[in-house]
Amino acid sequence: MHEAGTIGPSGPHAPSCTGRNLVVISGPSGAGKTTVARALADRLDLLVSTSATTRPPRRGEADGVDYYFLSPQEFQQRLAENRFVEWAEVFGHRYGTPIEELERARKSGRMLLLEIDVQGGIQIKKKFPEALAILLLPPDDRTLRERLSRRGTESPQDVEARFAKAQEEVRMAREAGCYDAEVVNDQLAKTINEVVSIILTRRKQA
């Protein structure tokens, strides 16, 4: 279903980053990552990392805004050049964080928010142990199924596949033991406030 790769931090495109300015929001599909990440960016003036992907744009998505949309050949070329901090293949499409996003954050002097899946979050923490990694979770399996079904963009079979993948991601995250905090997204406003508090605490320690 998926495979993940790690790109060593060496070579001409190596990131000049200690990880103290990185905030990772990970979680399974249906956990509400995107909604929470957007709220965090507004509340805390975080710079949101834009991922690259080989999947085609969905309606309303813009290149360079929602994602950098690359052909499989372009993605592979950048992979060969060590130009991704992390990457993974999910449901037949590749996703990755370009190293240039770290440089963009460094120049801006702002914390960089990465909204990525669990595979990517684990890779980031292995390379940058000082990064703040937060695992966002749905309140229960029933709610997760409802959220996945509510989208209306996938068949019942696709929903079941995503539900199984979500359970696998949660297990993977907990087994890795590298996430600094877990937050259950049961009430959106409460969830956002909790994550804001975690990030502010990190800022004070920086």
C-alpha positions as CSV (number, residue, x, y, z in Angstrom):
1,M,0.0,0.0,0.0
2,H,2.8,2.4,0.7
3,E,6.6,2.6,1.0
4,A,8.7,5.3,2.5
5,G,12.2,6.6,1.9
6,T,14.6,8.6,3.8
7,I,17.0,11.1,2.2
8,G,20.3,11.7,3.9
9,P,21.0,15.2,5.0
10,S,24.2,15.3,3.0
11,G,25.0,16.7,-0.5
12,P,24.6,20.0,-2.3
13,H,20.9,20.4,-1.2
14,A,21.5,19.6,2.5
15,P,19.2,21.5,4.9
16,S,20.8,24.0,7.3
17,C,18.4,23.3,10.1
18,T,18.6,22.1,13.7
19,G,14.9,21.2,13.9
20,R,14.0,23.7,16.7
21,N,12.0,25.7,14.2
22,L,10.0,22.7,12.8
23,V,6.5,21.8,13.9
24,V,5.1,18.6,12.6
25,I,1.3,17.8,12.6
26,S,0.7,14.2,11.7
27,G,-2.2,11.9,11.8
28,P,-4.4,9.6,9.8
29,S,-6.7,10.7,7.1
30,G,-9.8,12.0,8.8
31,A,-8.1,13.3,11.9
32,G,-8.5,16.9,10.8
33,K,-4.9,17.8,10.1
34,T,-5.6,20.4,7.4
35,T,-8.2,22.3,9.4
36,V,-6.1,22.4,12.5
37,A,-2.9,23.3,10.6
38,R,-4.6,26.3,8.9
39,A,-5.9,27.6,12.2
40,L,-2.4,27.2,13.7
41,A,-0.8,29.1,10.9
42,D,-3.3,32.0,11.4
43,R,-3.0,32.1,15.2
44,L,0.7,31.8,15.5
45,D,2.0,33.2,12.2
46,L,3.6,29.9,11.2
47,L,5.0,29.4,7.7
48,V,3.2,26.4,6.2
49,S,5.3,24.0,4.2
50,T,4.1,23.1,0.8
51,S,4.5,19.5,-0.2
52,A,5.3,18.0,-3.6
53,T,3.1,15.2,-5.0
54,T,2.7,13.1,-8.1
55,R,-1.1,12.9,-7.8
56,P,-3.1,15.1,-10.1
57,P,-4.7,18.3,-8.8
58,R,-8.2,18.1,-7.4
59,R,-10.8,20.6,-8.3
60,G,-9.9,24.0,-6.8
61,E,-6.2,23.1,-6.1
62,A,-3.5,25.4,-7.4
63,D,0.1,24.4,-8.1
64,G,2.6,26.0,-5.6
65,V,-0.3,26.8,-3.2
66,D,-1.9,23.5,-2.2
67,Y,1.0,21.3,-3.5
68,Y,3.8,21.4,-6.0
69,F,2.4,19.0,-8.6
70,L,5.2,17.0,-10.2
71,S,5.2,14.3,-12.8
72,P,6.6,10.9,-11.6
73,Q,9.7,11.6,-13.6
74,E,10.2,15.0,-12.0
75,F,9.7,13.6,-8.5
76,Q,12.2,10.8,-9.2
77,Q,14.8,13.3,-10.5
78,R,14.5,15.4,-7.3
79,L,14.7,12.3,-5.2
80,A,17.9,11.3,-6.9
81,E,19.3,14.8,-6.2
82,N,18.5,14.5,-2.4
83,R,16.0,17.4,-2.7
84,F,13.4,15.9,-0.3
85,V,13.6,16.1,3.5
86,E,11.1,13.2,3.7
87,W,8.9,11.4,1.2
88,A,6.5,8.5,1.0
89,E,4.3,6.7,-1.4
90,V,0.6,6.4,-0.4
91,F,-2.1,4.8,-2.5
92,G,0.0,4.9,-5.6
93,H,1.2,8.5,-5.4
94,R,4.4,10.0,-4.0
95,Y,4.5,12.9,-1.5
96,G,7.5,14.7,-0.2
97,T,8.7,17.9,1.6
98,P,11.2,19.8,-0.6
99,I,14.4,20.8,1.1
100,E,13.8,24.3,-0.2
101,E,10.9,24.7,2.3
102,L,13.4,24.6,5.1
103,E,15.5,27.4,3.6
104,R,12.3,29.4,3.0
105,A,11.6,29.2,6.7
106,R,15.1,30.0,7.7
107,K,15.1,33.2,5.6
108,S,11.7,34.2,7.0
109,G,12.8,33.6,10.6
110,R,9.5,31.9,11.3
111,M,8.6,28.4,12.5
112,L,7.8,26.0,9.7
113,L,4.6,23.9,10.0
114,L,4.7,20.6,8.2
115,E,1.3,18.9,7.8
116,I,2.4,15.4,6.7
117,D,1.5,11.8,7.3
118,V,2.9,9.6,10.0
119,Q,5.6,8.1,7.7
120,G,6.9,11.6,7.0
121,G,6.7,12.7,10.6
122,I,8.8,9.7,11.7
123,Q,11.4,10.6,9.1
124,I,11.6,14.2,10.2
125,K,12.0,13.3,13.9
126,K,14.8,10.8,13.0
127,K,16.7,13.6,11.1
128,F,15.8,16.4,13.4
129,P,15.2,15.1,16.9
130,E,14.6,18.6,18.2
131,A,11.6,19.1,15.9
132,L,8.2,19.3,17.7
133,A,6.0,16.4,16.5
134,I,2.3,16.3,17.4
135,L,0.1,13.3,16.5
136,L,-3.5,14.3,15.8
137,L,-6.1,11.6,16.4
138,P,-9.8,11.1,15.8
139,P,-11.9,10.5,19.0
140,D,-12.8,6.9,18.0
141,D,-13.2,4.5,15.1
142,R,-16.8,5.4,14.5
143,T,-16.1,9.1,14.1
144,L,-13.2,8.3,11.8
145,R,-15.4,6.2,9.5
146,E,-18.0,9.0,9.5
147,R,-15.4,11.6,8.6
148,L,-14.0,9.5,5.8
149,S,-17.4,8.8,4.4
150,R,-18.6,12.4,4.6
151,R,-16.1,13.5,2.0
152,G,-18.2,11.8,-0.7
153,T,-15.2,11.6,-3.0
154,E,-14.4,7.9,-2.6
155,S,-16.2,4.6,-3.0
156,P,-17.1,2.5,0.0
157,Q,-14.1,0.3,-0.9
158,D,-11.8,3.3,-0.9
159,V,-13.2,4.4,2.5
160,E,-12.5,1.0,4.0
161,A,-9.0,1.1,2.6
162,R,-8.4,4.5,4.1
163,F,-9.8,3.4,7.4
164,A,-7.5,0.4,7.5
165,K,-4.6,2.7,6.5
166,A,-5.5,5.1,9.3
167,Q,-5.4,2.4,11.9
168,E,-2.0,1.3,10.6
169,E,-0.6,4.8,10.8
170,V,-1.7,5.2,14.4
171,R,0.0,1.9,15.3
172,M,3.1,2.9,13.4
173,A,3.3,6.3,15.2
174,R,3.0,4.8,18.6
175,E,5.5,2.0,17.9
176,A,8.0,4.6,16.7
177,G,7.7,6.4,20.0
178,C,9.0,9.7,18.5
179,Y,6.0,11.9,18.7
180,D,6.2,14.5,21.5
181,A,2.4,14.8,22.1
182,E,-0.9,13.2,21.1
183,V,-4.0,15.4,20.8
184,V,-7.5,13.9,20.2
185,N,-9.5,16.1,17.8
186,D,-13.0,15.7,19.3
187,Q,-13.9,19.4,19.6
188,L,-12.2,21.6,17.0
189,A,-11.8,24.7,19.1
190,K,-10.5,22.8,22.1
191,T,-8.1,20.9,19.9
192,I,-6.7,24.0,18.3
193,N,-6.2,25.7,21.7
194,E,-4.4,22.6,23.0
195,V,-2.0,22.4,20.1
196,V,-1.4,26.2,20.3
197,S,-0.4,25.8,24.0
198,I,2.0,23.0,23.1
199,I,3.7,25.1,20.4
200,L,3.9,28.2,22.6
201,T,5.6,26.2,25.3
202,R,8.1,25.1,22.7
203,R,8.7,28.7,21.6
204,K,9.4,29.7,25.2
205,Q,12.0,27.0,25.5
206,A,13.7,27.9,22.2
